[in-house]
Amino acid sequence: MDNENGRKSLEQNINLPDRLFSTFVEEEYGVNKGVYNTIDSWFYKNGLHNLLIRRKTIINFLCNLHDSMYSEGKKLKFGNGGLSVKLKDYLENVI
């Protein structure tokens, strides 16, 4: 997929209704609705109040996480407290 098609696809998915967006996240990144809602709430509580910016950030977070975990042959799974650690690392090092 070229960069322009990737942007178009991202913009289309970013603007989906909530239920469809959470389904997209689950299908694309293997993150269930509960984990997605936790990520969404965490970013909101940490200052990302604009929905479109927050969704783009969620996608970027999951892409970064998926790439690093996939390279190790693992699926996106979080142990006790693991998601919070990944979110804090992302906030400190990427945003």
C-alpha positions in Angstrom: 0.0 0.0 0.0 1.4 3.4 -0.9 1.6 6.3 1.5 -1.4 8.1 0.0 -3.7 5.1 0.2 -2.5 4.5 3.7 -3.5 8.0 4.7 -6.9 7.7 3.1 -7.5 4.4 4.8 -6.4 5.9 8.2 -8.7 8.9 7.7 -11.6 6.6 6.8 -11.0 4.5 9.9 -10.5 7.4 12.2 -13.9 8.7 11.4 -15.8 5.5 12.0 -18.5 5.4 14.6 -17.3 4.2 18.0 -18.4 0.6 17.7 -17.0 0.2 14.2 -13.7 1.9 15.2 -13.3 -0.5 18.2 -14.0 -3.4 15.8 -11.4 -2.1 13.4 -8.9 -1.9 16.3 -9.7 -5.5 17.3 -9.4 -6.9 13.8 -6.2 -4.9 12.9 -4.3 -5.1 16.2 -5.9 -7.9 18.2 -6.9 -5.5 21.0 -10.4 -6.3 22.4 -12.9 -3.6 23.2 -12.1 -3.5 26.9 -8.4 -2.9 26.3 -9.3 -0.4 23.6 -11.5 1.5 26.0 -8.8 1.5 28.6 -6.3 3.0 26.1 -8.8 5.5 25.0 -9.6 6.6 28.5 -6.0 6.7 29.5 -5.1 9.1 26.6 -8.2 11.2 27.4 -7.2 11.5 31.1 -3.7 12.5 30.0 -4.8 15.5 28.0 -5.8 14.2 24.6 -9.4 15.5 24.6 -9.8 15.9 20.8 -11.3 12.7 19.5 -9.6 12.7 16.1 -6.2 13.4 17.6 -6.8 10.8 20.3 -7.8 8.1 17.7 -4.8 8.9 15.6 -2.6 8.6 18.7 -4.2 5.3 19.6 -3.5 3.9 16.1 0.1 5.2 16.3 0.5 3.6 19.7 -0.9 0.3 18.6 1.2 0.3 15.4 4.4 1.0 17.4 3.5 -1.6 19.9 2.4 -4.2 17.3 5.6 -3.7 15.3 7.9 -4.2 18.3 5.9 -7.2 19.7 5.3 -8.8 16.3 9.1 -8.7 15.6 9.4 -10.9 18.7 6.7 -13.2 17.4 4.2 -12.2 20.1 0.6 -11.0 19.9 -0.5 -7.9 21.7 -1.1 -9.2 25.2 -0.5 -7.3 28.4 0.3 -8.7 31.8 -0.8 -7.2 35.1 0.1 -3.5 34.8 1.8 -4.0 31.4 -0.5 -1.8 29.5 0.0 1.1 31.9 3.8 0.8 31.5 3.5 0.8 27.7 1.2 3.8 27.7 3.6 5.8 30.0 6.6 4.9 27.9 4.8 6.0 24.7 3.7 9.3 26.3 7.3 10.0 27.5 9.2 8.8 24.4 6.9 9.4 21.4 4.5 12.3 22.1 
